[in-house]
């Protein structure tokens, strides 16, 4: 799942938005999305990632501005066509360190918890990972992964394996932290393959991450669009998945049921990727439109359908966010 808002990408966002005339933004906002969508009022401008809690029928969203989590309850009779705007309810507020933002999140269903990546959004001086009980929202652990003494870092996205170990991507330090089920830092995964040949493509590196039920990780590189397979049961062997099609500006990822298809979200669109050989190779088989002025950063699955998380809320004082159902086509 995935952060767009480290300092470099935040400046990029501002430049993109400033280049769009106000009249065009108003027109885009006035248009009704062509596919099914949910909208909710929020307490903040930036919501980096969202996941669907199928047990309690609610979205769980991460707060990139200020840190924390919120829930958006969806009534059984909710009809987006009635233009009803749902409400976000804050449930977690991170205040452990200055400048933090909650980025990627993962619902660890067997342990009834949410695991989140936490970063110093603008300074890139530290990273952390935390877990919260999904009933009480009590914090189960908070583990600092790096400090300013370790150089630049940005905990971006997180995935959890079958044993409960968490894997957190570092979009600035170009590494993956492995954290045990109780929050202990176990190891750090590094590889020369993680780095781009061109220095300017290594400004923002490892981003989206997914755990495959066959026992390995799939990890994206933001700027190059490279997709890596990390065999955590084979001495963390790293290989580059040969993808037919571009995944550049890759952000959050969602592995679909069965493990042969992967949704890759990004500011320039959402792509559906398929592998028929256990992710040695893959092909881009579909693309879905996004609300470009709102910046797509992550994907989630609700009731078997893919929805696109857009980071930027619109409106004042109430900020309205939109989760849009993906409609993939081969064109």
C-alpha positions in Angstrom: 0.0 0.0 0.0 2.1 3.1 -0.2 3.1 6.7 0.3 2.9 9.4 -2.2 3.7 12.1 0.3 7.4 12.0 1.1 8.8 15.6 0.5 9.7 15.0 -3.1 6.3 13.6 -4.1 4.5 16.1 -2.1 6.2 18.9 -4.0 5.3 17.1 -7.2 1.7 16.9 -6.2 1.6 20.7 -5.5 3.2 21.4 -8.9 0.6 19.2 -10.6 -2.3 20.8 -8.9 -1.1 24.3 -9.4 -0.9 23.6 -13.1 -4.5 22.6 -13.3 -6.8 25.7 -13.8 -9.4 26.1 -11.1 -12.2 25.9 -13.7 -11.0 22.4 -14.7 -10.9 21.2 -11.1 -14.4 22.5 -10.5 -15.6 20.7 -13.7 -13.9 17.5 -12.7 -15.4 17.6 -9.2 -18.9 18.3 -10.7 -18.8 15.3 -12.9 -20.3 12.1 -11.6 -17.8 9.2 -11.7 -18.6 6.6 -14.4 -18.3 3.6 -12.0 -19.5 2.7 -8.5 -17.9 4.9 -5.8 -18.0 5.8 -2.1 -17.4 9.2 -0.7 -16.8 10.3 2.8 -16.1 13.5 4.8 -12.7 13.5 6.5 -10.9 15.5 9.1 -7.8 15.8 6.9 -6.7 16.5 3.4 -4.5 13.4 2.7 -5.6 9.7 3.1 -2.8 7.6 1.8 -4.3 4.1 2.0 -7.6 2.4 2.7 -8.6 -1.2 3.3 -12.0 -2.9 3.6 -12.9 -4.6 6.9 -15.3 -7.2 5.7 -16.2 -8.4 9.3 -17.4 -5.0 10.5 -18.3 -3.6 7.1 -16.2 -0.5 7.2 -13.2 1.1 5.5 -10.1 1.7 7.5 -8.1 4.7 6.3 -4.6 6.0 7.1 -3.9 9.7 8.0 -0.8 10.9 6.1 -1.2 14.4 7.6 -0.6 14.1 11.3 -0.7 10.3 11.6 -3.4 8.0 12.8 -6.3 5.9 11.5 -10.0 6.4 10.9 -12.9 4.2 10.1 -15.8 4.8 7.6 -18.8 2.7 8.5 -20.9 1.6 5.5 -24.6 1.0 6.3 -26.2 -2.1 4.7 -28.6 0.1 2.8 -26.1 2.6 1.6 -26.6 3.7 -2.0 -23.9 5.9 -3.5 -26.3 7.0 -6.2 -28.3 8.9 -3.5 -25.2 11.1 -3.1 -25.0 10.4 0.6 -21.6 11.3 2.0 -20.3 8.9 4.7 -18.4 10.1 7.7 -14.8 9.3 8.8 -14.4 8.6 12.5 -10.9 8.9 13.9 -9.9 5.9 16.1 -6.1 6.3 16.4 -3.9 9.3 16.8 -0.1 8.9 16.6 1.7 11.4 18.7 5.0 9.6 19.4 7.2 11.6 17.1 7.0 15.0 15.4 6.1 15.1 11.8 4.8 11.6 11.5 2.4 10.4 8.9 0.6 7.0 8.7 1.1 5.6 5.2 0.5 2.0 4.2 -1.7 -0.3 6.3 -2.5 -4.0 6.3 -5.4 -5.8 7.9 -3.9 -8.9 9.7 -7.2 -10.7 10.0 -6.0 -13.9 11.9 -4.7 -11.6 14.7 -7.6 -9.1 14.5 -5.2 -6.2 14.1 -4.1 -3.5 11.7 -0.4 -3.0 11.0 0.8 0.4 9.7 3.9 2.0 8.3 4.7 5.4 9.9 7.1 8.0 8.5 8.5 11.5 9.0 6.8 12.8 6.0 8.9 15.9 5.3 12.1 15.4 7.1 12.6 11.7 6.3 14.5 11.4 9.6 12.8 8.3 11.1 10.5 5.4 10.3 8.4 3.1 12.5 5.8 0.4 12.3 2.9 -0.1 14.7 0.0 -2.5 15.3 -3.5 -1.8 16.7 -6.3 -4.1 17.9 -9.3 -3.7 15.6 -11.9 -3.8 18.4 -10.4 -1.6 21.1 -7.9 0.2 18.9 -5.4 -0.4 21.7 -1.8 -0.1 20.4 -0.2 -3.6 20.5 3.3 -2.4 19.6 5.2 0.6 18.2 8.7 -0.1 16.8 11.0 2.6 15.6 12.9 1.3 12.6 15.4 4.1 12.0 16.4 7.5 13.2 18.3 10.5 11.8 21.6 8.8 12.6 20.7 6.1 10.1 20.3 8.5 7.1 17.2 9.3 5.2 14.3 6.8 5.5 10.6 6.6 4.7 8.5 3.7 5.9 6.1 3.4 3.0 4.0 0.3 2.9 3.6 -2.9 4.9 2.5 -6.5 4.3 2.2 -9.4 6.8 3.0 -13.0 6.2 1.3 -16.2 7.4 3.3 -16.2 10.6 2.5 -12.6 11.5 5.8 -11.1 10.5 5.5 -7.6 9.0 7.6 -6.4 6.0 7.9 -2.6 5.7 9.3 -0.9 2.5 11.7 2.0 2.9 11.2 4.4 0.0 14.3 6.5 0.8 16.7 3.9 2.3 15.9 1.3 -0.4 15.4 -1.6 2.0 12.8 -3.8 3.6 12.5 -4.1 7.4 11.3 -7.5 8.7 9.5 -7.1 12.1 8.3 -10.1 14.2 4.8 -10.7 15.3 5.4 -8.9 18.6 7.1 -5.9 17.1 10.8 -7.0 17.4 13.0 -5.9 14.5 14.3 -9.2 13.0 16.3 -8.2 10.0 16.8 -5.8 7.0 16.5 -7.0 3.4 18.8 -5.2 0.9 19.8 -6.0 -2.7 21.8 -4.1 -5.4 18.8 -4.9 -7.7 16.6 -2.6 -5.6 18.6 0.4 -6.9 18.0 2.1 -10.2 20.9 2.7 -12.6 20.1 6.4 -12.9 20.5 8.4 -9.6 17.4 10.5 -10.3 15.3 7.4 -10.5 16.5 6.4 -7.0 15.0 9.5 -5.3 11.9 7.5 -4.4 12.5 3.7 -4.4 10.7 0.8 -2.8 7.0 1.4 -2.3 4.1 -1.1 -2.7 4.4 -4.5 -1.2 2.3 -7.7 -1.1 2.8 -11.1 0.5 2.1 -14.0 -1.8 0.6 -17.2 -0.2 3.3 -19.2 -1.9 5.7 -17.6 0.6 7.4 -14.6 -1.1 7.0 -10.9 -1.4 6.2 -8.8 -4.4 7.7 -5.2 -4.2 7.5 -2.3 -6.5 10.1 0.5 -7.2 8.3 3.8 -7.6 10.3 5.6 -10.2 11.5 2.7 -12.5 8.3 0.6 -12.1 10.5 -2.5 -11.5 8.7 -5.3 -9.8 10.7 -7.5 -7.5 10.2 -11.0 -6.2 11.7 -11.5 -2.8 11.9 -15.2 -1.7 11.9 -14.8 2.1 12.1 -18.6 2.5 15.2 -18.8 0.3 17.7 -16.5 2.0 15.7 -13.4 0.7 16.7 -14.1 -2.9 15.7 -11.1 -5.0 14.8 -11.3 -8.7 13.3 -8.8 -11.1 9.9 -9.9 -12.5 10.0 -9.5 -16.3 6.9 -7.4 -16.9 5.4 -6.9 -20.3 4.2 -3.3 -19.9 5.2 -0.3 -17.8 4.6 0.0 -14.1 6.4 3.4 -13.7 5.2 5.6 -10.8 4.1 2.5 -9.0 2.6 3.1 -5.6 0.2 0.9 -3.6 -0.4 -2.7 -4.6 -3.1 -5.3 -3.9 -2.7 -9.0 -4.7 -6.0 -10.5 -5.8 -7.4 -13.9 -4.7 -5.5 -16.8 -6.2 -2.3 -14.8 -6.3 -2.0 -14.7 -10.1 -3.2 -11.1 -10.5 -1.9 -7.9 -8.9 -3.4 -4.4 -8.9 -0.7 -1.6 -9.1 -2.0 1.9 -8.3 -0.1 5.1 -9.1 -0.5 8.8 -9.9 -0.6 8.0 -13.6 -3.2 5.3 -13.4 -4.1 1.8 -12.1 -2.9 -1.3 -13.8 -3.9 -5.0 -13.6 -0.9 -7.3 -13.9 -1.1 -11.1 -14.4 1.5 -13.8 -14.0 1.1 -17.4 -15.2 4.5 -18.7 -13.9 4.5 -17.8 -10.2 5.8 -14.3 -10.9 8.9 -15.0 -12.8 7.3 -13.0 -15.6 4.1 -11.0 -15.9 2.0 -8.8 -18.2 -0.1 -5.7 -17.9 -3.5 -6.9 -19.0 -5.7 -4.0 -18.0 -5.9 -0.4 -17.1 -8.5 1.6 -15.1 -9.2 5.3 -15.2 -8.6 7.3 -12.0 -9.6 10.7 -10.7 -6.3 12.3 -11.8 -6.7 15.5 -9.9 -7.1 13.5 -6.6 -4.0 11.3 -7.1 -4.5 7.5 -6.9 -2.2 6.0 -4.3 -3.6 2.6 -3.3 -6.1 -0.2 -4.1 -8.3 -2.4 -2.0 -10.8 -5.1 -2.5 -14.4 -4.9 -1.3 -16.9 -7.8 -1.9 -14.7 -9.1 -4.7 -14.4 -5.7 -6.5 -11.3 -3.5 -6.7 -11.6 0.1 -5.5 -9.1 2.9 -5.9 -8.0 5.0 -3.0 -7.4 8.7 -3.9 -5.1 10.5 -1.5 -6.4 14.1 -1.9 -9.6 15.3 -0.3 -11.5 18.3 -1.8 -13.7 20.9 -0.1 -13.5 23.2 2.9 -14.1 23.0 5.8 -15.3 19.4 5.2 -12.8 17.5 3.0 -14.5 14.9 0.8 -12.6 11.8 -0.3 -13.6 9.3 -3.0 -13.0 5.5 -3.3 -13.7 4.6 -7.0 -14.4 1.2 -8.3 -11.9 0.1 -10.9 -13.1 -0.7 -14.4 -10.3 -2.4 -16.2 -10.0 -2.5 -20.0 -7.2 -3.8 -22.2 -6.8 -0.4 -24.1 
